[in-house]
Amino acid sequence: MQRFKAHPWLVLPVACAWLLLTTGCSTLTKHASSEGEVQGEVTFPDPAKATVPEGAYVSPENLRQVMPGMTKDQLYKLLGTPHFNEGVFGVKQWNYILNFRREDGEADFSRCQYQIDFDSKHRVQTTHWKPESCRLIVDKPKPAEAPPAQVAQAASATPATMPTLPSDPIRLSADALFAFNSADLTEEGRESLGQFMQEVLVASQLQDILVVGYTDRIGSKKANLRLSKERAESVQGYLIQGGVPASAIHSEGRGEASPVVQCTDKNRAALIACLSPNRRVELSGSTRQK
């Protein structure tokens, strides 16, 4: 009888299969222990190893749009590139260091770590915060929309009881309204504007509404001024379509003037993410003179 002789190219696959059955794949074990959940606990990378250790200011409105099923491209438009060297292909996790301005006067800002886990299709699966209290900054309850009857009642109110816009401008993230370097409202942007349409509609009965567009400092001043003006006009047009009287609302663009944050990042993607708060549209109202 002829004795079977194993070929060398068969040895490695057979050995690997045996190891998978007995101990599991070593590469998977290494990944599970270095990132993500370990023994039921979520682990975060060392902030000192971040490519953006100082953190970035990301609009809470952008973070509220993050939901399961989103692609990495969609996340990039909302949050920018992740702040750690986590690679591109086969990456199952992104991590960010985020700064939020505080209102209690104890410090200039709160610093949080934000982690996103992806499923096998590279779509958002779960998100985590460190500390967990940071979640409250983003997950503030939205004011309930007034029923039609209440809106109609407010619209017919006397000047003495008429609602007015806040003394501070309403600040909307341009990244939540427009695609990068675009003045066309996205579907998500229209939804964001629709959330406070009634507030502006009612206030316009008593006030002159001013819509002001701002950009970041990337690009030429002339192009930024034009883009900021076009974005303000897009918001103005949407509000007029929603019922705000054209005579009660005006718009202007101020380009890169009055920046909210200053950034010194050398990496372009990191710089774009850091400058996000400067890309904005602000709405303010002044009492109409009789």
C-alpha positions as CSV (number, residue, x, y, z in Angstrom):
1,M,0.0,0.0,0.0
2,Q,1.3,3.5,-0.9
3,R,1.8,5.6,2.1
4,F,0.2,9.1,2.0
5,K,2.7,11.9,2.2
6,A,1.4,15.3,3.3
7,H,2.5,18.2,1.1
8,P,4.0,21.2,2.8
9,W,1.3,23.5,1.6
10,L,-1.3,21.5,3.4
11,V,0.4,21.7,6.8
12,L,-0.2,25.4,7.6
13,P,-4.0,25.4,6.9
14,V,-4.6,22.2,8.8
15,A,-2.6,23.5,11.8
16,C,-4.5,26.8,11.7
17,A,-7.8,25.1,11.6
18,W,-6.8,23.0,14.6
19,L,-5.8,26.1,16.5
20,L,-9.1,27.8,15.7
21,L,-11.0,24.9,17.2
22,T,-8.9,24.7,20.3
23,T,-7.7,28.2,21.2
24,G,-9.3,30.7,18.6
25,C,-7.5,32.9,16.2
26,S,-4.7,34.9,17.8
27,T,-5.4,38.1,15.8
28,L,-9.0,38.3,16.9
29,T,-8.0,37.7,20.5
30,K,-5.5,40.5,20.3
31,H,-8.0,42.9,18.8
32,A,-10.6,42.1,21.4
33,S,-8.2,42.7,24.3
34,S,-6.7,46.0,23.0
35,E,-9.9,47.8,21.9
36,G,-13.6,47.9,22.7
37,E,-15.2,46.0,25.6
38,V,-13.0,43.9,27.9
39,Q,-14.8,41.7,30.4
40,G,-17.9,43.8,30.1
41,E,-16.1,47.1,30.6
42,V,-15.5,49.7,27.9
43,T,-11.9,50.8,27.6
44,F,-10.7,54.1,26.1
45,P,-7.3,54.9,24.6
46,D,-4.8,57.1,26.5
47,P,-5.6,60.8,25.6
48,A,-1.8,61.5,25.6
49,K,-1.5,59.2,22.5
50,A,-4.2,61.2,20.5
51,T,-3.3,63.0,17.3
52,V,-5.4,65.8,18.6
53,P,-4.6,65.7,22.4
54,E,-6.1,69.2,23.0
55,G,-9.5,67.9,21.8
56,A,-11.9,69.5,19.3
57,Y,-15.1,71.5,19.7
58,V,-17.9,69.6,17.9
59,S,-21.4,71.0,17.9
60,P,-23.8,69.0,20.2
61,E,-26.3,69.3,17.3
62,N,-23.9,67.2,15.1
63,L,-23.5,64.6,17.9
64,R,-27.2,64.3,18.3
65,Q,-27.4,63.1,14.7
66,V,-25.1,60.2,15.3
67,M,-27.2,57.0,15.3
68,P,-26.8,53.2,14.6
69,G,-26.4,52.4,10.9
70,M,-24.5,55.5,9.9
71,T,-21.5,55.0,7.6
72,K,-18.0,56.3,8.3
73,D,-18.4,58.9,5.5
74,Q,-21.5,60.3,7.3
75,L,-19.6,60.4,10.6
76,Y,-16.7,62.2,9.0
77,K,-19.0,65.0,7.8
78,L,-20.4,65.4,11.3
79,L,-17.4,64.8,13.5
80,G,-14.3,65.0,11.3
81,T,-11.5,62.4,11.5
82,P,-11.0,60.3,14.6
83,H,-8.3,61.6,17.0
84,F,-6.2,58.5,17.3
85,N,-4.1,56.6,14.8
86,E,-6.7,53.8,14.3
87,G,-6.1,53.0,10.7
88,V,-8.6,52.7,7.9
89,F,-9.2,49.2,6.7
90,G,-11.0,46.8,9.0
91,V,-11.1,49.3,11.8
92,K,-14.0,48.6,14.2
93,Q,-13.7,51.6,16.5
94,W,-13.2,55.4,16.3
95,N,-12.2,57.6,19.3
96,Y,-12.5,61.3,19.8
97,I,-11.6,63.9,22.5
98,L,-14.3,66.5,22.6
99,N,-14.6,69.8,24.4
100,F,-17.8,71.4,25.5
101,R,-18.2,75.0,26.8
102,R,-19.6,75.0,30.4
103,E,-22.3,77.1,31.7
104,D,-21.6,76.8,35.5
105,G,-18.6,79.2,35.5
106,E,-16.3,76.7,37.1
107,A,-14.2,76.1,34.0
108,D,-14.0,77.2,30.4
109,F,-15.0,73.8,29.0
110,S,-15.6,70.1,29.8
111,R,-13.4,67.5,28.1
112,C,-14.9,64.2,27.2
113,Q,-13.8,61.0,25.3
114,Y,-16.3,59.7,22.8
115,Q,-16.0,56.2,21.3
116,I,-17.9,54.7,18.3
117,D,-18.0,50.9,17.7
118,F,-18.7,49.6,14.2
119,D,-20.4,46.4,13.1
120,S,-19.2,44.0,10.5
121,K,-20.5,46.2,7.8
122,H,-18.5,49.2,9.1
123,R,-21.6,51.0,10.2
124,V,-22.2,52.6,13.6
125,Q,-23.3,50.0,16.2
126,T,-22.9,51.6,19.7
127,T,-21.4,54.7,21.2
128,H,-19.8,55.3,24.6
129,W,-18.7,58.4,26.7
130,K,-16.1,58.9,29.4
131,P,-17.1,60.2,31.8
132,E,-20.7,59.0,31.3
133,S,-22.0,62.4,32.5
134,C,-20.8,63.8,29.1
135,R,-23.8,62.1,27.5
136,L,-26.1,64.6,29.3
137,I,-24.4,67.5,27.5
138,V,-25.6,66.1,24.2
139,D,-28.8,64.3,25.2
140,K,-30.6,67.3,26.6
141,P,-34.3,66.9,26.0
142,K,-35.7,68.9,23.1
143,P,-38.6,71.3,23.8
144,A,-41.9,69.7,22.8
145,E,-43.4,71.1,19.6
146,A,-46.5,73.2,20.3
147,P,-49.8,71.8,19.0
148,P,-51.3,73.7,16.0
149,A,-54.0,75.3,18.3
150,Q,-51.3,76.8,20.6
151,V,-49.3,78.1,17.6
152,A,-52.4,79.8,16.2
153,Q,-53.1,81.3,19.6
154,A,-49.5,82.6,19.9
155,A,-49.7,84.1,16.4
156,S,-52.7,86.1,17.4
157,A,-51.3,87.3,20.7
158,T,-51.0,91.0,21.5
159,P,-47.5,92.6,21.4
160,A,-47.4,92.6,25.2
161,T,-47.6,88.8,25.3
162,M,-45.8,88.0,22.0
163,P,-42.9,85.6,22.3
164,T,-39.5,87.0,21.3
165,L,-36.2,85.5,20.2
166,P,-33.6,85.0,22.9
167,S,-31.3,88.0,23.6
168,D,-28.3,85.9,22.5
169,P,-28.4,84.8,18.8
170,I,-29.6,81.3,18.0
171,R,-26.5,79.6,16.7
172,L,-26.8,76.8,14.2
173,S,-24.0,74.6,13.1
174,A,-23.3,75.0,9.3
175,D,-22.0,71.5,9.3
176,A,-25.5,70.3,10.4
177,L,-27.2,72.4,7.7
178,F,-24.9,72.1,4.6
179,A,-22.4,69.8,3.1
180,F,-18.8,71.1,3.3
181,N,-18.2,74.2,1.1
182,S,-21.8,74.1,-0.1
183,A,-24.7,76.6,0.4
184,D,-27.5,74.1,-0.5
185,L,-29.4,72.9,2.5
186,T,-29.3,69.2,3.1
187,E,-32.3,67.1,4.1
188,E,-31.0,67.0,7.6
189,G,-30.5,70.7,7.6
190,R,-34.1,71.3,6.6
191,E,-35.2,69.1,9.5
192,S,-33.0,71.1,11.9
193,L,-34.5,74.4,10.7
194,G,-38.0,72.9,10.9
195,Q,-37.6,72.1,14.6
196,F,-37.8,75.8,15.5
197,M,-39.7,77.2,12.5
198,Q,-42.8,78.0,14.6
199,E,-40.7,80.0,17.1
200,V,-39.2,82.2,14.4
201,L,-42.6,82.4,12.7
202,V,-44.3,83.7,15.8
203,A,-41.4,86.1,16.8
204,S,-41.4,87.6,13.3
205,Q,-44.8,89.1,14.0
206,L,-43.1,91.5,16.5
207,Q,-39.4,91.4,15.5
208,D,-37.1,92.0,12.5
209,I,-35.2,88.7,12.1
210,L,-31.5,88.9,11.0
211,V,-29.8,85.8,9.6
212,V,-26.0,86.0,9.6
213,G,-23.7,83.4,8.0
214,Y,-20.1,82.7,9.0
215,T,-17.3,80.4,7.7
216,D,-14.0,79.2,9.0
217,R,-10.7,80.8,7.9
218,I,-9.8,78.0,5.3
219,G,-9.8,79.4,1.8
220,S,-9.7,83.0,0.5
221,K,-11.6,85.8,2.3
222,K,-13.5,86.6,-0.9
223,A,-14.8,83.0,-1.3
224,N,-15.6,82.7,2.4
225,L,-17.6,86.0,2.3
226,R,-19.6,84.8,-0.7
227,L,-20.2,81.3,0.9
228,S,-21.4,82.8,4.2
229,K,-23.8,85.1,2.3
230,E,-25.2,82.3,0.2
231,R,-25.7,80.1,3.3
232,A,-27.5,82.9,5.1
233,E,-29.7,83.5,2.1
234,S,-30.5,79.7,1.9
235,V,-31.7,79.8,5.6
236,Q,-33.6,83.0,4.9
237,G,-35.3,81.4,1.9
238,Y,-36.3,78.3,3.8
239,L,-37.9,80.3,6.6
240,I,-39.8,82.5,4.1
241,Q,-41.1,79.3,2.5
242,G,-42.2,78.2,6.0
243,G,-44.4,81.3,6.4
244,V,-42.0,84.0,7.9
245,P,-42.9,87.3,6.2
246,A,-40.2,88.3,3.7
247,S,-40.4,91.9,5.0
248,A,-39.5,90.7,8.5
249,I,-36.3,88.7,7.7
250,H,-33.0,89.9,6.4
251,S,-29.7,88.1,5.8
252,E,-26.0,88.9,5.4
253,G,-22.7,87.1,5.3
254,R,-19.6,88.0,7.4
255,G,-17.2,85.4,6.1
256,E,-14.5,84.3,8.6
257,A,-15.2,87.3,11.0
258,S,-15.8,86.8,14.7
259,P,-14.4,83.2,15.1
260,V,-15.7,81.2,18.1
261,V,-12.5,79.1,18.4
262,Q,-8.9,79.4,17.3
263,C,-7.1,76.3,16.0
264,T,-3.5,75.7,15.1
265,D,-3.7,72.1,13.7
266,K,-1.3,71.3,10.9
267,N,-3.3,68.3,9.6
268,R,-6.0,69.6,7.3
269,A,-8.7,67.1,8.4
270,A,-8.0,67.9,12.1
271,L,-8.1,71.6,11.3
272,I,-11.4,71.3,9.6
273,A,-12.9,69.4,12.5
274,C,-11.4,71.9,15.1
275,L,-12.8,74.9,13.2
276,S,-16.4,73.4,13.0
277,P,-17.9,75.9,15.6
278,N,-16.8,78.8,13.4
279,R,-18.9,77.5,10.5
280,R,-22.3,78.6,11.6
281,V,-25.5,80.6,10.9
282,E,-26.9,82.9,13.6
283,L,-30.4,84.2,14.0
284,S,-31.2,87.2,16.1
285,G,-34.1,89.6,16.5
286,S,-34.6,93.3,17.2
287,T,-37.8,94.8,18.3
288,R,-39.6,96.4,15.4
289,Q,-39.9,100.2,15.7
290,K,-43.4,101.5,15.5
